[in-house]
Amino acid sequence: MRLLKVATCNLNQWAMDFDCNLKNIKESITQAKQAGAVIRLGPELEITGYGCEDHFLELDTINHGWECLKEILVGDWTDGILCSIGMPVIKGSERYNCQVLCFNRKIIMIRPKMWLANDGNYRELRWFTAWKHKDQLVDFQLPSEIAEAISQKSVHFGYGYVQFLDTAVAAEVCEELFTPIPPHAELALNGVEVFMNASGSHHQLRKLDVRLRAFIGATHTCGGVYMYSNHQGCDGGRLYYDGCSCVVVNGEVVAQGSQFSLRDSEVVLAQVDLDAVASLRGSISSFQEQASYKNTVSSVLVPYKLCQPFSMQMSLSSPLKINYHSPEEEIAFGPGCWLWDYLRRSGASGFLLPLSGGADSSSVAAIVGCMCQLVVKEIDNGDEQVKADAIRIGNYTDGQFPTDSKEFAKRIFYTVFMGSENSSEDTKKRAKELADEIGSWHLDVSIDGVVSALLSLFQTLTGKRPRYKNIQARIRMVLAFMLASLLPWVHSKPGFYLVLGSSNVDEGLRGYLTKYDCSSADINPIGSISKQDLRAFLRWAAIHLGYSSLAEIEAAPPTAELEPIRSNYSQLDEVDMGMTYEELSVYGRLRKIFRCGPVSMFKNLCYRWGSRLSPLEVADKVKHFFKYYSINRHKMTVLTPSYHAESYSPEDNRFDLRQFLYNARWPYQFRKMDELVKELDGNEVALGETRDEDKSRVNGVGMGIVAAGSGDPKSGL
């Protein structure tokens, strides 16, 4: 047996905070060495943080990366352990996204990324060049300070693998795994047994299974040990990197880290037998045949053994059941952890939420409550960093710290019900009940006086008194920011509070929100989550988070309460929008995920809804959606920074890049749809006539057969 102990990790890095990042890297290496691991894999671009964006264009960022690597190399961090460390490197005139392989205080090899992520949230081609020379390793001159510090002038640079005396190890960086021809297949044929995938993969609802299937598939047919490392947390932007570092052996997961966590560093260990890899490969005839005429990949020889022989003192990691969270749990834990990172790193003292008693703002409140529960739980587990952050944010003194989530919420979370003459007693009661269950400091404010004062001012200026319902929404936004700034001062607390927004992805897509109303905030944890998913989350949270009032909130019909309450009328969101939230999710997925314009969306929905709607009715629905989508697209340019959770998010900053000034009549596209409707209606009429004729003909023939068959049931049929 060739026993090998490996360590991969989740690291909560912060873009451009080199002290924070270096501390986490060192901590993970220390834990790996203490556990006896001889390979340690960290996430992609871990020294700088993955989300530096245009900071990657600054030479300072590159130089600081080398300075941090030097600090690791001159110490004993890499003694006896192969460390794969992610950082940007400039070679000549090109900037590369690299994994730097270090061992025994030397740099063994620098592996630049060959296939860059450049879709969705990713823009790697803006900052990096893809390495295109697969046929050779080239010589790279190390920066003079590094060369002097480690007594090494140059290193192999390019695509290749490291050949030890008893095994071969190679890097495959993030996106490369998901390409049509991933490098690991060719590397496996060259004898590589251990693959190290350093990644910067963000959370998206229901996405984890896709990622894990890729790791399993990579080693199922050609064998191998596949190590995966990922960032975990908010590194300064809209994304939450969801960890789940793991080790897969011959298609089976043997070690898996957490997907959501408040910890800064989590090391995932596995003890594997490399002879099991060799045995599997030797049993696959097609693998043997293809390996016999493979393309040779360059390698770097390291005269050192990584493996241990058979020993009863060492146990092997066994296959385990993969841990998947439900979508409701993902909504609770992902945004909850993201909010905690944002809060502790922003310098704020807490959150303020306009709580209307409706589904969206109540979802946000429940997520903050979940965050408070996670903080207390992690403190109970002995995490000193979470404890120190909670003491600072909650303004605890005399050795006190959070032991109860409701008490902690009272210190860091304000909720405000901003009622008007249009608000119902039901929503006011629901907001108060939920605030009490979570533990927030709850305020009940009437804004009627402010609304009346503004209307009177307008009347004085113009002589006319408007009936303008959006004024309520915008007053709420101004009041929320004022309270967030001043309430800490009122209660003798330091700092300021972050205002939380609560518009969902479907409302953003349709534009069913007032520009600069309560959708305008500092951050929004649900801005990329659909209404349907939020309602399912509320039902789940009522039970699993202990906030029972959420069940009543979920059951209530959604309404903005911007119009006066009358006995014969109640304002409903879906009636106002002219479409249901379910339909909005369908439109959103077709528009973004399936890249449909108006005409192709119409064609797709004719198939999907054709059994219950005529082509004309489908066309009217599609036109209605695109009309309001394009009229309101400008609102996306000022959309509050939102947690990214959904693949059809209309977020304008980086994910869904489109114009914001449209011809909302879509004359060419709608005309094409009208032509298709006429054509389809004509075909339906003709088809209907043909069916009638065929029916008569069939009935006539059938009767004849029955008569001729003298009652033979088969002939009659």
Secondary structure, DSSP 8 states (H G I E B T S, - for coil): --EEEEEEEEE---TT-HHHHHHHHHHHHHHHHHTT-SEEE--TTTTT-GGGGGGGGSHHHHHHHHHHHHHHHHTTTTTTSEEEEEEEEEETTEEEEEEEEEETTEEEEEEE-SS---STT--HHHH------TT-EEEEE--HHHHHHHT--EEEEES-EEE-SS-EEEE--GGGGGSSS-HHHHHHHTT--EEEEEE--B--TT-HHHHHHHHHHHHHTT--EEEEEEEEE-SSSS--EE---EEEETTEEEEE--SS-S-SEEEEEEEEEHHHHHHHHHH-HHHHHHHHT-----EEE------B---TTS------------HHHHHHHHHHHHHHHHHHHHT--EEEEE--SSHHHHHHHHHHHHHHHHHHHHHHTT-HHHHHHHHHHHT--TT-----HHHHHHHHEEEEEEE-TT--HHHHHHHHHHHHHHT-EEEEEE-HHHHHHHHHHHHHHHS-----THHHHHHHHHHHHHHHHHHHHHTT--S-EEEB----HHHHHHT-S-TTSTT-SSBBTTTTS-HHHHHHHHHHHHHHTS-THHHHHHHS------S--BTTB---HHHHHTS-HHHHHHHHHHHHTS---HHHHHHHHHHHHTTTS-HHHHHHHHHHHHHHHHHTGGGGGG---B----TT---TTTTS---S---TT-HHHHHHHHHHHHHHHHHHHHHHHHHHHHHHHHHHHHHHHHHHTTT-HHHH-
